[in-house]
Amino acid sequence: MSAAVADGAVGTDSGHVGFRFADETTMGVGGGAERVLDITSPAEALDALAEMDGPQDEHVVLGGGSNLVVADEGYDGAVLRVRNIGHQQVDNGDGTVDVHIAAGEIWDEAVARTVAAGLGGIESLSGIPGRAGASVVQNIGAYGHEVGEALVSIELADADTGTLRTVPAAALGLGYRTSALKREELEGVVIGITVRLHRDGRSAPVAYAQLADALGVPVGTRAPVDRVREAVLALRRAKGMVYDPADPDTHGCGSFFTNPIVHASFAADLPREAPRWPVAAGPEPVPTAIPLERYRGDELQPDGTRRPPRMVKLSAAWLIEHAGVRRGLALPGSHAAISSRHTLAITNRGGATARQVIELATFVQTRVAGEFGIALQPEPLLLGFVEN
């Protein structure tokens, strides 16, 4: 079975007549699909997966469509559209509450409910588009926090076993914008997620300087959850990162590229003003390449003697801007453009095609690679393209 997960029985078979990814995604591009199944329960998810049991049975799990770019020709496979709803809270008696959120719930609405209830832990993830199920696939994050920090477990319709099971967060291989689900090491449909939140009305420690400045508190402070949510939404709106049907700057996938993580020795050759943050060494992510001229003698040692490399995260937005890509840039004749407020976002200014989006993304990658020797990696899932 081959599967992809996008911001995200037979369930209700909507067929393919009238279905266009352009109408289902925040980027607003993409053709149709061979088949569309709406999933509103665990049983429907298991039944749908049972039908997708051959290598020819390509399918994609579709949540809110906020992290997906589909080719103009469409997708030659089935779409499993997750639409189950519901949420439950369990008080743990120790000052924390476990909140179970159905995968089909709109993520920001779920965050808003927890904040209204005075529960802290995911307020920094306010304003991120998409649905709850996709949040763990991508391990969404913003302003110094990721959903994986609060995640307890997921409920998964397992494609391999054909059963519904609970998978603890520790078994999901969570990393920077990745998971075992995204890497297809674990296949199935996320039915729900459970997060553990604090009930004292205070946020997770504010970890991002820009957010701390907006709140007027030192980094590391636990602030009131409602104030943090308001500040995060204000910051995101200023960057065009909160979807608004009337604002073309928000008609995209949010950040189109991930912040690259590279060896510290590589980053040492970048301009001193290039932002960088230390990250813990681990199996994910792996640097794209180590140029020979920057070899420092530790990358190729045998596994038994190799020292864990020091890694740093770079700012993709800074790299793009300093590679000469300006805000609002569009290629000649194209309706896809860099956001006028944030160079990390590629937007549909109205009538853009998927090909135009990919052409602009490729242009950005080429400029950054030529200037800094870094290959930017797309954050959204690219589906249906010949070279994906």
Backbone torsions as a table, in degrees:
resi	resn	phi	psi	omega
1	MET	NA	137.8	177.6
2	SER	-117.3	127.7	-175.7
3	ALA	-135.7	155.4	170.9
4	ALA	-134.1	152.6	-179.0
5	VAL	-122.6	123.4	178.7
6	ALA	-119.4	134.0	177.5
7	ASP	8.9	77.6	179.0
8	GLY	-164.7	NA	NA
9	ALA	NA	126.9	127.5
10	VAL	-140.3	141.5	174.3
11	GLY	-73.5	-174.5	178.3
12	THR	-61.4	122.7	-179.5
13	ASP	-87.2	106.4	-178.1
14	SER	-80.3	-4.5	-175.3
15	GLY	67.2	-168.4	-179.0
16	HIS	-117.2	-5.4	-178.0
17	VAL	-66.7	122.5	177.5
18	GLY	84.8	-10.1	179.6
19	PHE	-81.0	128.3	175.3
20	ARG	-137.5	132.3	177.2
21	PHE	-60.4	-26.3	177.7
22	ALA	-59.2	-28.3	179.7
23	ASP	-90.5	-9.3	-173.3
24	GLU	-111.5	-4.2	-175.5
25	THR	-123.9	153.3	-179.9
26	THR	-73.4	-21.0	174.5
27	MET	-74.1	-26.5	175.2
28	GLY	73.3	31.8	176.9
29	VAL	-131.9	163.4	174.4
30	GLY	117.3	145.5	-179.9
31	GLY	-85.5	-150.9	-173.6
32	GLY	-92.6	-165.6	179.7
33	ALA	-140.7	158.1	-179.2
34	GLU	-67.8	-37.1	-176.2
35	ARG	-156.3	147.3	179.7
36	VAL	-130.8	125.6	178.1
37	LEU	-119.3	126.0	175.8
38	ASP	-90.6	125.8	-177.3
39	ILE	-109.3	119.4	-178.8
40	THR	-120.5	2.7	-179.3
41	SER	-154.6	161.5	176.1
42	PRO	-59.2	-39.3	-178.9
43	ALA	-62.7	-40.7	178.8
44	GLU	-65.2	-36.3	178.5
45	ALA	-64.8	-45.3	-179.8
46	LEU	-64.0	-40.4	179.3
47	ASP	-65.6	-40.7	179.2
48	ALA	-63.9	-43.0	179.6
49	LEU	-65.2	-33.5	179.1
50	ALA	-62.9	-29.8	178.2
51	GLU	-77.7	-24.2	-177.5
52	MET	-94.5	64.6	-170.6
53	ASP	-112.7	11.8	179.1
54	GLY	-123.9	158.3	-179.4
55	PRO	-62.2	-20.7	-179.8
56	GLN	-83.4	-7.7	-174.3
57	ASP	-89.6	72.9	176.7
58	GLU	-68.1	139.0	174.9
59	HIS	-153.3	158.9	177.1
60	VAL	-130.9	138.8	175.6
61	VAL	-91.6	120.7	-173.6
62	LEU	-111.2	123.0	174.2
63	GLY	-100.8	-108.9	-178.9
64	GLY	-88.7	-6.8	178.5
65	GLY	70.5	23.2	-177.5
66	SER	-91.8	-4.8	-177.5
67	ASN	-131.6	41.8	-170.3
68	LEU	-144.2	131.9	172.7
69	VAL	-126.8	119.6	-175.7
70	VAL	-113.1	142.5	-178.0
71	ALA	-59.4	153.3	179.1
72	ASP	-60.5	-30.1	-179.9
73	GLU	-74.9	-9.7	179.1
74	GLY	91.3	-164.6	-172.8
75	TYR	-126.8	124.1	-178.4
76	ASP	-88.2	65.9	-178.4
77	GLY	-170.8	-173.6	-178.6
78	ALA	-94.8	146.7	175.0
79	VAL	-109.0	122.2	174.8
80	LEU	-100.3	102.9	-172.3
81	ARG	-94.6	109.1	-173.8
82	VAL	-81.0	122.8	-176.1
83	ARG	-136.9	19.3	177.0
84	ASN	-74.3	149.1	-177.2
85	ILE	-133.4	163.3	177.6
86	GLY	134.1	155.6	175.8
87	HIS	-154.3	148.4	-179.9
88	GLN	-137.9	151.8	178.1
89	GLN	-124.2	139.2	176.4
90	VAL	-127.6	119.8	179.1
91	ASP	-79.1	124.6	-178.1
92	ASN	-84.6	-6.4	177.8
93	GLY	76.2	7.7	-179.4
94	ASP	-125.1	21.4	-177.7
95	GLY	91.3	1.7	177.7
96	THR	-120.7	158.3	179.2
97	VAL	-131.7	132.2	172.6
98	ASP	-91.5	124.7	-178.4
99	VAL	-113.4	119.3	176.5
100	HIS	-96.6	126.6	-176.6
101	ILE	-121.6	124.6	178.3
102	ALA	-63.5	145.5	-173.7
103	ALA	-61.6	-28.6	-177.4
104	GLY	-82.6	-3.9	178.1
105	GLU	-68.4	140.5	174.9
106	ILE	-67.4	126.2	-171.7
107	TRP	-55.7	-50.5	-174.0
108	ASP	-67.1	-30.2	175.9
109	GLU	-67.5	-37.0	177.0
110	ALA	-65.0	-42.0	177.9
111	VAL	-62.5	-43.8	-179.0
112	ALA	-59.6	-38.4	179.1
113	ARG	-65.1	-41.6	-179.6
114	THR	-66.5	-39.0	178.9
115	VAL	-65.5	-42.6	178.9
116	ALA	-61.8	-28.5	179.3
117	ALA	-86.7	1.2	179.3
118	GLY	75.8	25.8	-179.3
119	LEU	-100.4	130.7	-175.7
120	GLY	-111.4	145.6	175.8
121	GLY	149.0	-29.2	-178.5
122	ILE	-125.4	11.3	-177.4
123	GLU	-63.4	-27.4	178.3
124	SER	-70.4	-12.8	179.4
125	LEU	-96.5	17.4	177.1
126	SER	-63.7	146.7	173.2
127	GLY	83.2	-6.0	178.0
128	ILE	-74.6	126.8	-177.4
129	PRO	-74.5	170.4	177.5
130	GLY	106.3	-173.6	-177.4
131	ARG	-114.4	164.2	-170.8
132	ALA	-61.0	-39.2	-177.8
133	GLY	-61.0	-37.5	-179.6
134	ALA	-73.5	-18.3	-176.9
135	SER	-61.6	-35.2	-178.2
136	VAL	-84.4	-27.5	178.1
137	VAL	-62.3	-44.1	-178.1
138	GLN	-89.9	-12.3	-169.6
139	ASN	47.4	62.0	-174.9
140	ILE	-57.4	151.1	-180.0
141	GLY	-156.3	159.6	176.7
142	ALA	-169.2	147.9	173.9
143	TYR	52.8	42.0	172.1
144	GLY	87.2	3.4	-179.8
145	HIS	-132.1	155.5	177.4
146	GLU	-128.9	155.9	-179.8
147	VAL	-62.0	-29.6	-179.5
148	GLY	-59.9	-23.8	179.9
149	GLU	-66.7	-32.1	-178.6
150	ALA	-100.6	-11.5	-172.4
151	LEU	-69.8	133.1	174.6
152	VAL	-98.2	-48.1	-176.4
153	SER	-167.6	170.9	171.2
154	ILE	-126.3	156.1	170.8
155	GLU	-101.4	121.6	-171.3
156	LEU	-124.2	129.8	165.5
157	ALA	-81.9	104.0	-169.5
158	ASP	-80.7	122.8	-177.7
159	ALA	-70.8	-28.7	-177.0
160	ASP	-78.6	-41.1	-176.3
161	THR	-98.1	-15.3	-177.6
162	GLY	68.7	25.5	-179.1
163	THR	-126.4	164.5	174.2
164	LEU	-95.7	125.7	-178.7
165	ARG	-142.6	159.0	176.7
166	THR	-94.8	126.9	-179.3
167	VAL	-113.9	118.8	179.5
168	PRO	-67.2	154.3	-178.1
169	ALA	-57.1	-36.3	-177.8
170	ALA	-63.5	-19.7	-178.5
171	ALA	-95.1	5.6	-175.1
172	LEU	-96.0	-1.9	178.2
173	GLY	56.1	44.5	-176.3
174	LEU	-70.6	137.3	175.9
175	GLY	-148.1	-168.6	-179.0
176	TYR	-64.8	108.1	-179.8
177	ARG	53.8	39.1	179.2
178	THR	-152.9	165.9	177.4
179	SER	-163.7	170.1	175.7
180	ALA	-61.3	-28.8	177.3
181	LEU	-69.3	-45.4	-179.8
182	LYS	-65.4	-37.2	-178.9
183	ARG	-81.7	-0.3	179.7
184	GLU	62.2	26.8	170.1
185	GLU	-79.4	-21.9	176.5
186	LEU	-130.9	124.5	-174.5
187	GLU	-119.3	141.8	178.8
188	GLY	156.2	-164.3	-180.0
189	VAL	-119.3	123.6	175.7
190	VAL	-71.3	124.5	-179.5
191	ILE	-97.3	-31.1	179.2
192	GLY	-168.1	163.9	177.9
193	ILE	-129.7	153.1	176.1
194	THR	-124.4	125.8	178.0
195	VAL	-117.8	148.6	178.7
196	ARG	-106.7	120.5	-174.2
197	LEU	-122.1	157.4	177.7
198	HIS	-89.4	141.2	-175.1
199	ARG	-100.5	15.6	-177.6
200	ASP	-90.7	5.7	177.7
201	GLY	79.0	6.7	-178.8
202	ARG	-108.7	150.9	-177.4
203	SER	-77.9	171.2	163.0
204	ALA	-63.7	154.5	-179.6
205	PRO	-52.5	129.1	179.5
206	VAL	-64.5	120.3	-170.2
207	ALA	-111.8	-0.1	-172.7
208	TYR	-122.7	126.4	-172.7
209	ALA	-58.9	-40.8	-178.3
210	GLN	-63.1	-39.7	178.4
211	LEU	-69.6	-41.7	177.7
212	ALA	-59.6	-41.6	178.2
213	ASP	-62.8	-41.6	-179.5
214	ALA	-64.4	-31.5	-179.8
215	LEU	-87.7	-16.0	-176.7
216	GLY	71.6	35.4	-179.5
217	VAL	-131.1	159.3	175.5
218	PRO	-71.4	152.1	172.5
219	VAL	-58.1	137.9	-178.6
220	GLY	98.4	-9.0	179.9
221	THR	-75.4	143.5	170.0
222	ARG	-95.9	113.2	-175.0
223	ALA	-104.0	167.2	175.6
224	PRO	-57.9	136.1	-173.4
225	VAL	-62.4	-36.2	-178.2
226	ASP	-68.6	-36.4	177.5
227	ARG	-67.1	-39.0	179.3
228	VAL	-65.0	-45.5	178.8
229	ARG	-58.8	-46.0	-179.8
230	GLU	-60.4	-42.4	-178.5
231	ALA	-67.9	-40.9	179.0
232	VAL	-63.2	-45.4	-179.9
233	LEU	-62.8	-39.0	179.0
234	ALA	-64.4	-43.8	178.7
235	LEU	-63.9	-42.2	-179.1
236	ARG	-67.3	-40.2	179.2
237	ARG	-63.6	-38.1	179.6
238	ALA	-63.0	-25.3	179.4
239	LYS	-99.0	4.3	-177.8
240	GLY	71.1	30.5	-175.3
241	MET	-107.6	16.5	171.4
242	VAL	-121.1	119.7	-171.8
243	TYR	-62.1	132.1	178.6
244	ASP	-140.5	116.1	-178.2
245	PRO	-54.2	-26.1	-177.0
246	ALA	-91.3	-2.5	-174.9
247	ASP	-119.1	104.4	-178.6
248	PRO	-58.8	-25.1	178.8
249	ASP	-63.7	-17.0	-179.6
250	THR	-101.5	0.2	-177.1
251	HIS	-87.8	76.2	-178.5
252	GLY	-160.7	-155.3	-179.3
253	CYS	-111.2	23.7	-172.8
254	GLY	71.0	-134.2	177.2
255	SER	-68.9	119.8	-177.3
256	PHE	-81.8	-23.7	-179.9
257	PHE	-123.9	145.3	174.1
258	THR	-79.1	154.6	173.1
259	ASN	-69.6	122.2	-176.2
260	PRO	-68.5	142.7	175.0
261	ILE	-112.5	123.6	-172.5
262	VAL	-134.0	167.7	173.2
263	HIS	-62.9	141.9	178.6
264	ALA	-59.2	-32.2	179.0
265	SER	-66.2	-33.2	175.7
266	PHE	-68.9	-45.1	-178.1
267	ALA	-64.2	-25.0	-179.0
268	ALA	-62.6	-22.7	-179.7
269	ASP	-88.7	-4.4	177.4
270	LEU	-80.2	161.7	176.0
271	PRO	-54.4	143.9	-175.8
272	ARG	-59.3	-30.4	-177.8
273	GLU	-79.1	-5.2	178.7
274	ALA	-67.1	121.1	-178.9
275	PRO	-61.8	144.0	177.7
276	ARG	-154.5	147.6	-179.7
277	TRP	-135.4	136.3	179.1
278	PRO	-67.8	145.2	175.9
279	VAL	-131.9	155.8	179.1
280	ALA	-70.9	141.4	176.3
281	ALA	-69.6	145.8	179.3
282	GLY	-175.2	178.1	-177.0
283	PRO	-71.2	-19.3	179.5
284	GLU	-128.6	140.4	-11.0
285	PRO	-85.9	163.8	177.6
286	VAL	-97.0	134.2	178.2
287	PRO	-56.0	144.5	-178.2
288	THR	-64.1	-40.2	-178.6
289	ALA	-163.3	157.4	173.9
290	ILE	-123.1	100.8	-179.8
291	PRO	-56.9	139.9	-176.5
292	LEU	-57.5	-39.1	-176.5
293	GLU	-69.1	-13.0	178.7
294	ARG	-108.4	10.4	178.2
295	TYR	-62.3	129.8	-175.3
296	ARG	-112.1	4.0	173.0
297	GLY	97.1	-1.2	-179.5
298	ASP	-117.6	-7.8	-174.7
299	GLU	-74.9	-26.7	-171.1
300	LEU	-112.9	16.7	178.5
301	GLN	-69.3	153.3	175.5
302	PRO	-57.4	150.0	-176.0
303	ASP	-53.9	-36.1	-175.7
304	GLY	-68.9	-21.4	-176.7
305	THR	-118.9	-0.4	-173.6
306	ARG	-71.1	134.7	174.3
307	ARG	-83.8	140.2	175.3
308	PRO	-58.9	124.6	-178.0
309	PRO	-70.2	147.7	172.8
310	ARG	-79.6	128.4	-176.8
311	MET	-116.3	149.4	174.6
312	VAL	-134.8	149.7	176.0
313	LYS	-99.0	132.5	178.6
314	LEU	-103.7	163.0	177.8
315	SER	-89.6	111.9	177.9
316	ALA	-62.5	-37.1	179.7
317	ALA	-61.5	-43.4	179.3
318	TRP	-63.7	-43.6	179.7
319	LEU	-61.0	-42.3	-179.0
320	ILE	-64.5	-48.6	-179.2
321	GLU	-60.9	-41.8	-176.3
322	HIS	-84.9	0.6	169.4
323	ALA	-94.9	6.0	175.4
324	GLY	91.8	12.8	177.7
325	VAL	-93.7	115.1	-174.9
326	ARG	-94.7	160.5	175.2
327	ARG	-63.0	139.7	179.4
328	GLY	82.8	0.0	-177.7
329	LEU	-63.8	134.0	172.0
330	ALA	-133.5	143.8	175.2
331	LEU	-72.7	153.6	-177.6
332	PRO	-53.2	128.2	177.0
333	GLY	77.8	2.9	-175.9
334	SER	-98.8	148.1	175.4
335	HIS	-102.0	5.6	171.5
336	ALA	-96.3	139.3	-176.5
337	ALA	-148.9	154.9	168.4
338	ILE	-65.0	140.0	178.1
339	SER	-53.9	146.0	177.5
340	SER	-76.1	-5.9	-177.6
341	ARG	-118.1	-13.0	-173.6
342	HIS	-158.6	121.4	-175.8
343	THR	-72.4	-10.4	-178.4
344	LEU	-83.7	-8.3	-177.0
345	ALA	-108.4	132.8	170.4
346	ILE	-102.7	131.2	-172.2
347	THR	-125.6	158.4	174.7
348	ASN	-98.5	108.7	-176.7
349	ARG	-79.8	-0.2	-179.4
350	GLY	122.2	109.3	178.7
351	GLY	84.4	12.1	178.2
352	ALA	-69.7	153.2	173.8
353	THR	-104.0	162.9	176.2
354	ALA	-62.1	-37.5	178.7
355	ARG	-60.6	-40.3	179.1
356	GLN	-66.0	-36.8	177.2
357	VAL	-63.0	-46.6	-178.5
358	ILE	-67.6	-37.4	177.9
359	GLU	-61.5	-41.4	179.0
360	LEU	-68.3	-41.5	178.2
361	ALA	-60.8	-42.0	179.0
362	THR	-64.6	-38.9	177.3
363	PHE	-60.5	-44.6	179.2
364	VAL	-62.8	-46.5	179.2
365	GLN	-58.5	-41.8	-178.5
366	THR	-65.0	-41.7	-179.9
367	ARG	-65.1	-43.9	-179.0
368	VAL	-68.1	-40.5	178.5
369	ALA	-64.2	-40.0	-179.6
370	GLY	-68.6	-34.4	-177.1
371	GLU	-84.3	-38.8	-171.6
372	PHE	-123.3	-6.3	-178.8
373	GLY	71.7	26.4	-178.1
374	ILE	-118.8	131.3	178.6
375	ALA	-94.5	105.5	177.5
376	LEU	-68.5	139.4	-179.5
377	GLN	-106.1	131.3	178.4
378	PRO	-63.3	141.8	175.6
379	GLU	-85.2	-40.6	180.0
380	PRO	-73.5	159.0	172.6
381	LEU	-75.5	128.0	177.5
382	LEU	-102.7	119.3	-168.9
383	LEU	-123.9	131.1	173.3
384	GLY	90.3	0.4	179.3
385	PHE	-84.6	151.6	-178.1
386	VAL	-61.9	-43.7	176.5
387	GLU	-114.0	102.0	-175.2
388	ASN	-114.1	NA	NA
